[in-house]
Amino acid sequence: MWICFSPITNITTAYFNISGMQVNWLSLVYLIASIPCGFTASWLIDTLGLRISIILAAWLNVIGALLRSLTTYTFIPSDMKYPVLLTGQLIAACAQPFIMFCPTKLAAVWFPGSQRATANTIASMANPLGILLANIMSPKIVQTKADMPLMLWVCTGLSGLGAIIATFGVCSSGPPTPPSASAAEVSEPFFSGLKKLLKVKSYWLLWTVFGAGLAIFSANTTFIEQILCPRDYQNSFSGLCGALMIAIGAVGGAVAGLFVDKTKLFEEVIKMSLGLATLFGIFFTLISRLRGHPILTAISISGFGFFGFAIYPISMELAVEITYPVAEATSSGFLFISGQIQGVIYMLAAQYLAQPLPANEVILPNGCRTNGTSGNDISQDWTVPNLFFNALAALGTVILILFFHPNYRRMRAEDVAKAESILNYDSTDSSHSGASNRTPPMS
């Protein structure tokens, strides 16, 4: 839903008779809506539970998808098609935080400490896998303007299927028996938790750096077709690069989750992953300026995805660790909100930083002008925006390495609870042994 127009920006501009910037707003609206809705989602998940949040998200998605699909009918005037489309995107965007904030809560409520990072990683893959599907599906379905209605109705059908599964498949917000000591504890109330968050300095450092990383990841996902098409890469290749970034990223997230569950090296994994993701981002910036290097382009974006996505679930889990006993959806949800706030700022800035193509490139073959669309509106040089993203990532890496030293509060609390449980068991066992060894009085 979020990203389905980005791999086919040139055809979208032609079908709806809009500009490239208006297409980008179909993506940006998700980031903007997630900021106010994120506060509501954090409260709802931690107060009313996972089930209500998941079902609400699913049906908001359906309503938004249906509204988007109405733009394919002639009873919607041509000048109203884009406003209706944007409204549908906005409604679907409101659903996003109600599902995106669930993984840390799900991992904490349903899984023991030895499985939480892995569970969080698997649950967090739902969104990137949806992006992967969109990057593959959109260019395959939409070859010309006439194919746009089919793509919109496919999205609507998938949203409806998800709503049915959520409504009848999610039966409970938690298991009958808590899987860990922290799961058995009552989390801080929402507003009390917010006050505690303000006092954890390491959390706000993570909030800033993680938000920048998520914003850059969102920008690359949104702009990849506009970055590559001026160098004569077709929509299908741009979609492939987006799909590789997500698919390889899912592998990176899985590896990181399993490793952290075994070692608990949250800090080390995040610092290393961010540094390597930054290097691959710089590599992508350099290679995307050249024509005729599809393999190197795919390798660079895949490396960025592998290490960039590894940061996402581990940071979410780490946020819960360092802010315990603040509720899971609150601490992790505010990280996501940081990514949305910074994403809006950086993506708007990037569109103004993009430069006209150099004169010697204007006459060269251009993938933006294929499929019967002019593409002139989106034929720009994205080197400066990419360098801007590289600088932000490099600055974040340096700050994280030098100043981020977290205190694992949840793990320590669980260790204390285990020790007390053992001591209580030994004390009870000793008292029983002493009673059984006493000689009964003679009658």
WOPE-V945721 format. One record per residue. N is the residue number from 1. RES is the residue in one small letter. OMEGA is omega in degrees with one decimal (none if undefined). D_LAST is the distance of its C-alpha to the last C-alpha in whole Angstrom. Layout:
<<N:RES:OMEGA:D_LAST> <N:RES:OMEGA:D_LAST>>
This chain:
<<1:m:-175.2:84> <2:w:-164.1:84> <3:i:-170.5:87> <4:c:-179.8:88> <5:f:-174.2:92> <6:s:179.3:92> <7:p:-178.6:93> <8:i:-175.8:96> <9:t:-176.2:97> <10:n:179.6:100> <11:i:177.8:100> <12:t:178.2:98> <13:t:-178.6:101> <14:a:-175.9:104> <15:y:-176.7:102> <16:f:-179.6:101> <17:n:-177.6:104> <18:i:-179.8:102> <19:s:176.5:102> <20:g:178.4:99> <21:m:176.9:98> <22:q:174.0:97> <23:v:178.9:95> <24:n:177.7:93> <25:w:175.4:92> <26:l:174.5:90> <27:s:-177.8:88> <28:l:-178.0:88> <29:v:176.4:87> <30:y:-179.1:84> <31:l:-178.4:83> <32:i:-178.4:84> <33:a:-177.3:82> <34:s:-177.4:79> <35:i:177.3:79> <36:p:-179.4:78> <37:c:179.9:76> <38:g:178.0:74> <39:f:178.7:72> <40:t:-178.9:72> <41:a:178.7:70> <42:s:179.2:68> <43:w:-174.6:67> <44:l:-177.7:67> <45:i:-177.1:65> <46:d:-178.3:62> <47:t:-174.7:62> <48:l:174.1:62> <49:g:-174.8:62> <50:l:-170.3:63> <51:r:-178.3:64> <52:i:-179.0:66> <53:s:-178.8:68> <54:i:-179.1:69> <55:i:178.2:70> <56:l:179.9:72> <57:a:-177.2:74> <58:a:-176.3:75> <59:w:171.9:77> <60:l:178.3:79> <61:n:179.7:80> <62:v:-179.4:81> <63:i:178.6:83> <64:g:-179.8:85> <65:a:178.6:86> <66:l:-179.9:87> <67:l:177.0:89> <68:r:-176.6:90> <69:s:178.4:92> <70:l:-178.8:94> <71:t:179.0:96> <72:t:-177.3:97> <73:y:-175.4:99> <74:t:179.6:102> <75:f:171.4:101> <76:i:-179.8:100> <77:p:-176.8:103> <78:s:-178.0:104> <79:d:178.7:103> <80:m:-176.1:100> <81:k:-179.1:98> <82:y:175.7:97> <83:p:177.9:96> <84:v:177.8:94> <85:l:-179.1:93> <86:l:177.0:91> <87:t:176.0:90> <88:g:176.5:88> <89:q:-178.8:87> <90:l:179.6:86> <91:i:177.4:83> <92:a:179.0:82> <93:a:178.4:82> <94:c:179.7:79> <95:a:-168.9:77> <96:q:-177.9:77> <97:p:-179.3:74> <98:f:175.8:72> <99:i:-176.9:71> <100:m:-178.5:72> <101:f:-173.8:69> <102:c:-170.6:67> <103:p:-178.7:66> <104:t:176.7:64> <105:k:177.9:62> <106:l:-179.1:61> <107:a:-177.5:60> <108:a:-174.1:58> <109:v:-171.4:56> <110:w:-170.8:56> <111:f:175.6:56> <112:p:-175.8:53> <113:g:-177.9:55> <114:s:-177.1:56> <115:q:-171.5:58> <116:r:-177.8:59> <117:a:178.3:63> <118:t:179.3:64> <119:a:178.3:63> <120:n:179.5:65> <121:t:-178.5:68> <122:i:179.8:68> <123:a:-179.4:68> <124:s:-178.6:70> <125:m:-176.7:73> <126:a:-178.8:74> <127:n:178.3:76> <128:p:177.9:78> <129:l:173.3:78> <130:g:176.0:80> <131:i:177.0:82> <132:l:179.8:83> <133:l:-179.6:83> <134:a:-179.5:86> <135:n:177.4:88> <136:i:-171.9:88> <137:m:-173.5:89> <138:s:179.5:91> <139:p:179.5:94> <140:k:-177.9:94> <141:i:-172.2:94> <142:v:175.4:96> <143:q:177.5:99> <144:t:179.9:102> <145:k:-176.4:102> <146:a:-177.2:102> <147:d:-175.7:98> <148:m:179.5:97> <149:p:179.9:96> <150:l:-180.0:94> <151:m:-179.6:92> <152:l:-179.6:91> <153:w:173.4:90> <154:v:177.2:88> <155:c:178.9:86> <156:t:179.0:85> <157:g:178.7:84> <158:l:177.4:81> <159:s:178.1:80> <160:g:177.4:80> <161:l:177.9:78> <162:g:179.6:76> <163:a:178.3:75> <164:i:179.3:74> <165:i:-179.6:72> <166:a:-176.0:70> <167:t:-174.5:70> <168:f:-177.2:68> <169:g:179.8:67> <170:v:-171.5:65> <171:c:-175.4:62> <172:s:178.0:59> <173:s:-178.6:59> <174:g:179.8:56> <175:p:179.2:53> <176:p:-179.7:50> <177:t:179.5:48> <178:p:-177.5:50> <179:p:-177.9:50> <180:s:179.9:50> <181:a:-179.3:48> <182:s:178.3:51> <183:a:180.0:52> <184:a:-179.7:49> <185:e:176.2:50> <186:v:-179.4:53> <187:s:176.0:56> <188:e:171.5:58> <189:p:-170.0:60> <190:f:-174.6:64> <191:f:174.0:65> <192:s:177.5:62> <193:g:178.2:63> <194:l:178.8:66> <195:k:178.8:66> <196:k:178.5:64> <197:l:-177.1:66> <198:l:-175.4:69> <199:k:-176.6:67> <200:v:-174.5:66> <201:k:-178.8:69> <202:s:178.3:69> <203:y:-176.7:69> <204:w:172.4:72> <205:l:176.3:73> <206:l:179.2:72> <207:w:-177.2:73> <208:t:-175.1:77> <209:v:178.4:77> <210:f:179.5:76> <211:g:177.6:78> <212:a:179.3:81> <213:g:179.0:80> <214:l:178.8:79> <215:a:179.4:83> <216:i:177.9:84> <217:f:178.8:83> <218:s:-179.8:84> <219:a:178.4:87> <220:n:178.8:88> <221:t:-177.7:87> <222:t:-169.7:89> <223:f:-169.5:92> <224:i:179.2:92> <225:e:-179.9:95> <226:q:176.7:97> <227:i:-171.0:96> <228:l:-172.2:97> <229:c:177.2:100> <230:p:177.1:103> <231:r:173.5:103> <232:d:169.8:103> <233:y:-176.3:100> <234:q:179.3:100> <235:n:-178.1:97> <236:s:179.0:95> <237:f:176.5:95> <238:s:176.7:93> <239:g:177.6:91> <240:l:178.8:90> <241:c:176.4:89> <242:g:179.1:87> <243:a:178.2:85> <244:l:179.2:85> <245:m:-178.4:84> <246:i:-176.4:81> <247:a:177.7:80> <248:i:176.5:80> <249:g:177.4:78> <250:a:176.2:75> <251:v:177.9:75> <252:g:177.7:75> <253:g:179.5:72> <254:a:179.0:70> <255:v:-179.8:70> <256:a:-179.8:69> <257:g:178.9:66> <258:l:-178.6:65> <259:f:-178.4:65> <260:v:176.4:64> <261:d:-178.8:61> <262:k:-170.5:60> <263:t:-174.8:61> <264:k:-179.8:61> <265:l:-178.7:64> <266:f:-174.5:66> <267:e:-176.3:68> <268:e:-178.6:69> <269:v:-178.8:70> <270:i:-178.8:72> <271:k:-179.7:74> <272:m:-177.5:75> <273:s:-179.6:76> <274:l:179.1:78> <275:g:-179.0:80> <276:l:175.8:81> <277:a:178.1:82> <278:t:179.1:84> <279:l:178.6:86> <280:f:175.5:86> <281:g:176.5:87> <282:i:177.5:90> <283:f:178.9:91> <284:f:178.7:91> <285:t:-178.6:94> <286:l:-173.6:96> <287:i:-178.7:96> <288:s:176.6:97> <289:r:-175.0:100> <290:l:177.0:101> <291:r:170.4:103> <292:g:177.6:102> <293:h:-176.2:99> <294:p:-177.3:96> <295:i:179.4:94> <296:l:177.0:93> <297:t:179.7:93> <298:a:179.1:90> <299:i:-177.5:89> <300:s:-178.6:89> <301:i:176.8:87> <302:s:177.5:85> <303:g:176.1:83> <304:f:179.5:83> <305:g:-177.2:81> <306:f:-176.5:79> <307:f:179.6:78> <308:g:-178.9:79> <309:f:177.5:76> <310:a:-178.6:73> <311:i:-169.1:73> <312:y:-176.3:73> <313:p:-179.5:69> <314:i:177.4:68> <315:s:178.2:69> <316:m:179.8:68> <317:e:179.1:64> <318:l:178.1:65> <319:a:177.9:66> <320:v:-179.1:62> <321:e:-171.3:60> <322:i:-179.9:62> <323:t:-179.7:62> <324:y:11.3:58> <325:p:174.7:57> <326:v:-176.4:60> <327:a:-171.2:61> <328:e:-177.2:62> <329:a:178.6:65> <330:t:-176.4:66> <331:s:179.9:66> <332:s:-179.6:68> <333:g:179.6:70> <334:f:171.8:71> <335:l:-179.9:72> <336:f:178.5:74> <337:i:176.2:76> <338:s:178.4:77> <339:g:179.8:79> <340:q:179.5:80> <341:i:-179.4:82> <342:q:179.1:83> <343:g:178.3:84> <344:v:-177.6:87> <345:i:-175.4:88> <346:y:-178.0:89> <347:m:174.1:90> <348:l:178.5:92> <349:a:-177.4:94> <350:a:-178.8:94> <351:q:177.5:96> <352:y:177.8:99> <353:l:179.4:98> <354:a:-173.9:100> <355:q:171.6:103> <356:p:177.5:106> <357:l:174.3:107> <358:p:-175.7:109> <359:a:-177.9:113> <360:n:-179.9:113> <361:e:-176.5:110> <362:v:-176.3:111> <363:i:-177.6:114> <364:l:176.2:111> <365:p:-170.9:109> <366:n:-179.1:106> <367:g:178.8:103> <368:c:-173.8:103> <369:r:178.9:106> <370:t:176.1:106> <371:n:174.8:105> <372:g:178.4:108> <373:t:-176.2:106> <374:s:177.1:108> <375:g:-177.1:105> <376:n:-176.4:107> <377:d:-176.3:105> <378:i:178.7:102> <379:s:-179.1:104> <380:q:176.4:103> <381:d:-175.1:102> <382:w:-179.2:98> <383:t:-177.6:98> <384:v:175.1:98> <385:p:179.0:95> <386:n:176.7:93> <387:l:175.6:93> <388:f:177.5:92> <389:f:178.4:89> <390:n:-179.8:89> <391:a:177.8:89> <392:l:-179.2:86> <393:a:179.5:84> <394:a:178.0:85> <395:l:178.4:84> <396:g:179.1:81> <397:t:-179.5:80> <398:v:-180.0:81> <399:i:-177.9:79> <400:l:-177.8:76> <401:i:-173.7:76> <402:l:-167.3:76> <403:f:-174.7:74> <404:f:179.5:71> <405:h:-170.2:68> <406:p:173.6:65> <407:n:-175.3:62> <408:y:-173.1:59> <409:r:-176.8:57> <410:r:179.3:56> <411:m:178.5:55> <412:r:178.5:53> <413:a:179.1:51> <414:e:176.3:50> <415:d:177.4:49> <416:v:179.5:47> <417:a:178.0:45> <418:k:180.0:44> <419:a:178.7:43> <420:e:178.3:41> <421:s:179.1:39> <422:i:179.7:38> <423:l:178.6:37> <424:n:178.9:35> <425:y:-179.6:34> <426:d:179.8:33> <427:s:178.6:31> <428:t:-179.1:29> <429:d:-180.0:28> <430:s:-179.3:27> <431:s:177.5:24> <432:h:-179.5:23> <433:s:179.6:23> <434:g:-179.5:21> <435:a:-177.6:18> <436:s:-177.6:18> <437:n:179.9:18> <438:r:177.4:15> <439:t:-179.1:12> <440:p:-179.3:9> <441:p:178.8:6> <442:m:178.1:4> <443:s:none:0>>
